[in-house]
Amino acid sequence: MKYYLIIISLLFTFQTGFGQKLTFALLTDLHVNPNSASDTALRQIVDEINKAEFDFVVVTGDLTNTGSNGELEAVSDALKQLNKPYYVIPGNHETNWSESAGLQFNRLFGNDRFLFRKNGFLMIGMNTGPFMRMGDGLVKQEDLKWINRELNHAKTNHELVISFNHYPLADGLSNWESVTGILKRNNCILSFCGHGHRLTLLNFDGIPGIMGRAMMMPKSKLPGYNIAELRNDSVYVSQKEIGKSKEPATVKLNYLKPESIASLTVSKKPDFKINDIYPDVKVGFNLEDTASVFTGPCVVGSKTLIYGNSVGTIKAIKIASNKVIWEKNVQGPIYSTPVNGKKVVAVGTVEGKIIGINFKNGKELWSVEVGTPVLADGIVENNKLYIGGGSTAFYKINMTSGKVVWKFEGIAGLIQGQPALSAGQVVFGAWDRHLYCLDKNTGQLLWKWNNGKPHLLYSPGNITPAIANGKVFLVTPDRCMTTIDLVSGKQIWRNCTHQVRESMGISPDKTQIYAKLMNDSVISVSTLADEFKLNWSINAGFGYEHNPCAIVSTYNQVFIGTRDGVIISINPYNQIINWKFKAGNSAVNKLVLDSKNMIYVSLTEGKIIYLKKNE
């Protein structure tokens, strides 16, 4: 280690020369609303930066509050006034709730990652997600490969690396260990991030980490930003409020002496020991894609599995051999889980289409132009597809011909979840605050409901409602469970005493609603009562939890999937844990039951597995 540091020091001296300065402005967590104080503050900061001597400007995410196109355009308009090079990556507020599924960010800023060189340094910025759902951050598999490839070149050229991320390279970023592993192998001396809203020094598995302050701070009336100065072997990072002198450096560090951060907390590495406790649960099918996966698995019969990945490839896999049967490429990542009819698989795309594909050969049979990104999961009944069409309409489509039977255009926000069907109704939610109930035959609006709150982020936009005993059941991000009369649309009861969020399911006999809480527990609620009636609650020991993965169940198993890749089976009769299995360290996208009452599972890190239990 000592000789490694000496070599790095000599390389730095050779490349930059003692006394040479490298100074840049670090902006993060702007949270801009158009025509507001935050919008004005950003423009003031841009004006001040233009009058100072900076080599470049980096913005490390959370440019906006809700990821809306209007918010992104306001930030872009302000940053375009900079007279210095600037580089921008998204934060979770852009990747979680984006109305364009990330497309608008790329249109305005060119890409969701960057790489450039300055004075012997290679600066690399990456998107850390999460991607269009609540969950921990994630660096996509294809981005990990890109980082590794680019940094291998940098190492050959004896360049020193500085990384920029929104999330800290620690807990909260599901694959932080993969990222730090690549960076540590390739001369990374510093990693800058945002997300925490305060200027502080961190330890990213031995890499000095520097979290920047947010633009607007609770204890300060003035907006501000961060100034980073590299001097020989040291970095100094200060806060700068508008109109005031730069403060003394909050962070002072000799980055060639990593022992200076040794006393700071390092995140614990993922632990898979739980799989040893339940040895009867085994992986029967195991697929690891070269890209990340945001869809659930679609199982056709017992022989074929179909899914989409983050680089826009829809794949059909032969389950017995794990071989690719066919591939079809579309533009942009795929979030909509493929759903199968008689001979056709349908899937939505972020370029604004719903397409029907022959599931035997991958040939596109039909296409419905929607115009906005389609992220929703559909459901098929009697060879008719019911699916949310982006933020423009809800559709009923003939699966064989692709003919639109009807569409309902009265929505004003993205639809992400899967609808629920009754004999005569279809129910779905959108990110416009509303739950909708339509006539299944005509598409006519029967009623719509909202929780009475103006906040769009409390919307039932990414939920799967349930219908039982003439009632609709749903959970929402405002931590409340609600029951609505299916016919009239009148609210029957609403309970906010349990920390539900977006993860819910229904028992096969439709007498119980299962909901995953935000800390450890799963509850069962009666569908028969006309008031909130808790059947049982069990501590499942999964810790803090916000993954919206829907719950599925059989008569003797309730399956949940967590944000950190754990699948848990609960016995609903005696409320005990049947088993747990940690499949990876990223969010479970979806659980799909097979005919043997076991499950297929997809994870955002790119894994799809089948779990079976030895008898």
Number of C-alpha atoms within 10 A of each C-alpha: 6 8 8 10 14 12 13 18 15 11 16 21 16 11 15 17 15 12 11 12 15 18 18 21 24 27 26 32 29 26 24 26 20 16 10 9 12 19 19 16 20 24 18 17 22 19 17 13 20 14 10 9 11 19 14 18 22 20 25 29 29 25 28 28 19 23 27 20 18 16 21 24 16 19 22 16 13 18 23 13 12 19 15 16 12 17 23 27 27 30 30 30 23 31 28 20 23 24 24 24 27 25 20 20 24 13 10 14 19 14 18 21 20 17 14 10 13 12 14 19 20 21 21 21 26 26 27 30 25 26 27 22 24 23 25 24 29 24 24 25 21 15 17 17 14 13 21 18 12 15 23 18 12 19 16 9 10 19 25 23 22 17 20 32 27 29 29 24 29 23 18 17 23 26 26 24 19 13 19 19 12 18 22 15 12 22 21 24 23 23 25 24 29 26 21 16 18 17 20 14 19 24 23 25 22 18 23 25 23 23 28 29 26 25 25 23 13 9 6 9 9 15 22 25 25 24 21 21 18 18 17 18 17 13 18 17 27 21 23 21 18 16 12 9 9 14 13 12 15 13 16 14 19 18 21 19 15 15 13 14 21 15 9 15 12 17 15 10 13 15 10 13 10 13 17 11 11 14 13 13 17 15 14 13 16 15 15 14 14 16 23 24 30 28 27 28 24 20 21 18 10 11 11 19 22 26 26 30 25 24 19 19 19 22 19 25 19 16 20 11 9 14 12 14 17 16 16 15 14 15 13 18 27 29 30 29 28 28 23 25 21 13 14 24 24 29 26 29 25 25 21 21 20 27 20 28 23 18 23 14 12 19 14 15 16 17 17 17 11 22 16 20 28 29 33 27 26 25 21 19 10 9 16 19 23 28 31 32 32 31 26 22 21 24 23 26 22 19 27 19 12 20 14 14 15 18 19 17 14 13 21 15 20 28 31 29 25 25 24 19 20 15 8 11 21 23 25 29 32 25 23 21 25 23 23 23 26 20 16 19 13 14 19 15 16 17 17 17 15 16 18 8 11 11 12 16 17 20 24 30 28 29 27 27 27 24 23 18 12 12 21 23 22 27 29 27 22 18 17 19 24 18 24 19 16 22 14 12 18 14 16 14 14 17 16 12 9 17 19 27 26 30 29 29 26 25 22 13 9 15 15 20 23 26 27 32 25 20 17 14 20 25 21 23 20 17 25 15 11 11 14 17 13 14 13 15 17 17 15 20 12 19 14 13 22 22 23 27 27 27 22 22 23 16 12 15 21 22 24 28 32 26 28 25 23 22 22 20 21 21 17 24 10 10 18 13 17 15 20 22 23 19 25 23 24 25 30 32 27 25 24 20 16 13 8 7 14 19 18 23 24 29 30 31 26 21 21 24 19 21 18 17 14 8 5
